[in-house]
Amino acid sequence: MGYTIWFACGIAAVILANKKGRATGVWALLYVLFGPATLIVALVTPDAYTCPNCMKGIDKEASICPYCRSKLTPVRAADQILREWKPPWEK
């Protein structure tokens, strides 16, 4: 019974980390080392966003990448555009 809960927490931590854009292999290793505490850390870890040009981690609201200085579309604005977009055949 105890191993089942331990294993379920591990899978939940890896799935949650994957949904937040984190490396699942790293989170699986962290779970092996630290157990269910990894699930708590995965819950409070912010989402990961990467610059499409240099692939480094950036802030969600960034308009310019701090590493390569390329202009970015803020995630919130891009999400709004995607929500409002309709295919040409539905217009």
N, C-alpha and C positions, 0 to 999 in steps of 0.2 A: 504494500500500500504506500509506504513512504517513498519508494523508488518511483512509483507511478506519478505522484505529485511532483517530485523532483524533476522527472523527465518532462512532464507537461509544462512546468514553469520554464524549462530550458527551451522548449519548442516555441512557447509564447514569446520569450525574450528575443529569439532569433527572428521570428516573423515580424514582431513589432519593429525591431531594428531595420529589417529589410524594407518595411513600409516607410520608414523615415529616411531612407536613402543611405543607410549605413552598411558597411561590409559585413555580410552574414558570417563569414568564416572567423573573423575577429571576435564577433559577439559569441559565437559558439565556443571558441577557446576561452573567452572570459567567463562563460557560464561553467565550463569544466573547472576552472580555477576558483571561482567565487560563489558558485551555486545560485540559489534563488535571489540573492541580493542583486544579481545582474538584471533580473526582471524589473526591479524597482528603478535601477539606473536607466534602463531602456525606456521606462515610462516618462521620466523627467528629462531625457535627452532631447534637445530641439531637432527639428528636421534639418537635413543636410542639403545644401544647394551648391551647385558647382557652376563655375563660369564655362560657357560653351566653347570658349576659345582656348583657355589655358588649363581647364579642368581642375582648378584649385577651389577649395571651399570658400564660399562667400556668404555675406549676410543676405537674408531673404529680400530685404527692401533695397538692396544696392542698385544704383543706376549706372555706376562705373566700377569695373573690377579693380580692386586695390592692387592687384598683382600685374596685370597686363594692360590696364588702363583702357580697356575696350568698353564701349557703351553697351548697356544692358537694358532690357525691358523689365521693369519691376514685376515680380511674380504676381502681385495682386492685380496689376493692370492686365497682364497676360491672361490670368484666370477669368477676369471680367470679359475680355474679348472672346475667349473660348465659350463662355456661357451664352453670350449673345449671338454667336455665329450660327448661321443656319446654312445648310447646303443650298446651292442654287435652285434645285428643283422644289424646295419648300418655300421659296420667297414669293 
